[in-house]
Structures are given as C-alpha cells and as structure tokens.
Amino acid sequence: MRRALPCGDYGLTVDGRLVASVERKSLPDLVASLISGKLRYAVAELAALPRAAVVVEDRYSAVFKLTRVRPAQVADGLAEIQIRWPAVPILFAETRQLAEEWTYRFLAADRLWADTEPAAIDRLPPLNGATATDPSTAEVRAWARANGLTVPDRGRLGPDVWAAWRHANART
C-alpha cells in the first residue's frame, strides 16, 4: 500500500507502525540536501526508527569528482552525519538499479526481523498517531462533518480532529 511516510522514501509498516525506512538519494540530491542542512534533519528522523538507512545512487568516489562544491566539504559532512547518527548507515550503491535492489532486500530483511520481535514492534508509536482500531481518514472526515467540525476535502486531518474523534468514541 502506498502512503506518505514521516521520514524516508520507502518504508515497512507492521500493524500500523513504521518499522524501517530508507531514504534514497541521487548524488546531486545528496549534495544539495547536505549543503542546505536538510539531510541532517532527515537522518535524525530516521534514527528514531529501529531500522533505517540512506542509500545513494552513485559511487563514493564520485564525491571527489564534484566541481560545483568542494569535495572535502561533502565528505566531511557525510562523516559528521555518520558519527552523529551511527545507527543510520549511508550506503553508496553505484547505480539506481543497485540502490533499488539493496532497498528491497533491506526492507525484506526488516520484515523478517519484525516477525521475530513482536514486543519491540508493539513499543513503536503508530503512524500518524493512529491505532489499529482507528477508522480511515475518510470515515473520520465524514464523522467530523456530521458533528459540525470543519475539515478539508482532501489531505491529512489535523491532530485536533483525530483527538475529537477519539474523545467522542472513548465514551461509547
């Protein structure tokens, strides 16, 4: 099933909980997000998961062939991120196809791990604050309108709407 993830490009959910995520980057995207500081935030979010990785669709040696930015700045930035968040490896996969293959196998291995560690999975927070018994967004949207709450026609519902639904349904 496809859905937006709080972090990463590809992820594995088990019982409504994000268990693993992979952030895939082309080399130009990696450099841009590293220089802007966005990569630090992305890796910090990934580090909160039990399993996560960053996969770069190029060779590490390509970093030292960059011409629009100092290669040492990129290499130093990657080293700093790896030291700060050692649980999130940064893997260079040479090509897009190899990055896809590695991502697939990483998430498959995460699925096997999740099957053997149900207690660890149960400790994870649900995606978007939802629980296994929560209805779909469409159902909550319909409930909210029926109860006089203003909600958008599309997109995510605010945490106040979800809280109101939970409060109303806790009494029943």
C-alpha positions in Angstrom: 0.0 0.0 0.0 1.2 3.5 -0.8 1.1 6.3 1.8 3.1 9.2 2.9 5.8 8.4 5.4 7.0 10.7 8.2 10.6 10.0 7.1 12.3 8.3 4.2 11.2 7.4 0.7 10.4 3.7 1.2 9.3 2.1 4.4 8.0 -1.0 6.1 4.9 -0.8 8.3 3.8 -3.6 10.6 0.4 -3.3 12.4 0.3 0.4 11.6 3.7 1.2 12.9 6.7 2.3 10.8 9.4 -0.2 11.5 12.0 0.6 8.9 12.7 3.3 6.3 15.1 4.0 3.5 16.0 7.5 2.2 17.2 7.2 -1.4 19.3 9.9 -2.9 21.0 10.7 -6.2 24.4 12.3 -5.8 23.2 15.8 -6.7 20.2 15.4 -4.3 22.6 14.2 -1.6 24.9 17.1 -2.0 22.1 19.7 -2.1 20.4 18.3 1.0 23.7 18.1 2.8 24.7 21.7 2.0 21.2 23.0 2.9 21.1 21.1 6.2 18.0 19.1 5.2 19.9 15.8 5.3 20.7 16.3 9.0 17.0 16.5 9.8 16.2 13.6 7.6 18.8 11.3 9.2 17.8 12.5 12.7 14.2 11.4 11.9 15.4 8.1 10.5 17.5 7.5 13.6 14.3 7.3 15.7 13.3 4.1 13.9 14.5 0.7 14.8 16.0 0.2 11.3 16.8 2.9 8.7 19.4 3.7 6.1 20.4 6.3 3.4 21.1 4.8 0.0 23.0 6.9 -2.5 22.6 6.0 -6.2 26.3 6.6 -7.1 29.8 5.6 -6.1 31.5 7.2 -3.1 34.4 8.1 -5.4 32.1 10.4 -7.4 32.0 12.7 -4.3 35.7 13.5 -5.0 34.9 14.4 -8.7 32.4 17.1 -7.8 33.1 20.5 -9.4 30.4 22.9 -8.1 31.1 22.2 -4.4 34.3 21.3 -2.6 34.5 17.5 -2.4 36.1 17.7 1.1 33.0 19.6 2.3 30.7 16.8 1.2 33.0 14.0 2.5 33.3 15.8 5.9 29.6 16.4 6.1 28.8 12.8 5.4 31.4 11.7 8.0 29.9 14.0 10.6 26.4 12.7 10.0 27.6 9.1 10.2 29.3 9.9 13.5 26.3 11.7 15.0 23.8 9.0 13.9 25.8 5.8 13.6 22.6 3.6 13.6 21.7 5.0 10.2 24.2 3.8 7.6 24.9 5.7 4.5 25.4 3.3 1.6 26.7 4.1 -1.8 25.1 1.7 -4.3 26.8 2.7 -7.6 23.6 2.7 -9.8 19.9 3.3 -9.3 19.2 -0.3 -10.0 21.6 -1.5 -7.3 20.1 1.1 -4.9 16.6 -0.3 -5.7 17.9 -3.9 -5.2 19.6 -3.1 -1.9 16.5 -1.2 -0.6 14.2 -4.2 -1.5 16.5 -6.6 0.3 16.9 -4.3 3.3 13.2 -3.9 3.8 12.6 -7.7 3.3 15.2 -8.4 6.0 13.5 -5.9 8.2 10.2 -7.7 7.7 11.8 -11.0 8.9 13.2 -9.2 11.9 9.8 -7.6 12.7 8.2 -11.1 12.6 10.6 -12.3 15.3 10.4 -9.2 17.5 6.7 -8.5 18.2 7.4 -7.0 21.6 9.8 -4.5 20.0 7.2 -3.6 17.4 4.5 -3.1 20.0 6.6 -0.4 21.7 6.7 1.7 18.5 4.3 4.6 18.1 1.6 4.2 15.5 2.0 6.0 12.2 0.3 9.5 12.3 -0.9 8.7 15.8 -3.4 6.2 14.6 -4.1 3.0 16.3 -5.1 -0.4 14.9 -8.7 0.3 15.8 -8.9 3.8 14.3 -11.1 4.3 11.2 -9.8 5.6 7.9 -9.3 9.3 7.3 -12.4 9.3 5.1 -14.5 7.9 7.9 -13.2 10.4 10.4 -13.7 13.2 7.9 -17.4 12.2 7.5 -17.8 11.9 11.3 -16.3 15.4 11.7 -18.6 17.0 9.2 -21.6 15.3 10.7 -20.5 16.7 14.1 -20.1 20.3 12.8 -16.2 20.3 12.6 -14.6 22.0 9.6 -12.3 19.7 7.7 -10.5 19.9 4.4 -11.9 17.9 1.4 -8.5 16.2 0.9 -5.3 15.6 2.7 -4.4 14.9 6.3 -6.7 15.7 9.1 -5.3 17.8 11.9 -4.5 16.3 15.3 -7.4 18.2 16.8 -9.9 16.3 14.6 -8.3 12.9 15.5 -8.4 13.9 19.2 -12.0 14.9 19.0 -12.9 11.6 17.3 -11.0 9.6 19.9 -12.6 11.6 22.7 -16.1 11.1 21.3 -15.5 7.3 20.8 -13.9 6.7 24.1 -17.3 7.3 25.8 -19.0 4.6 23.7 
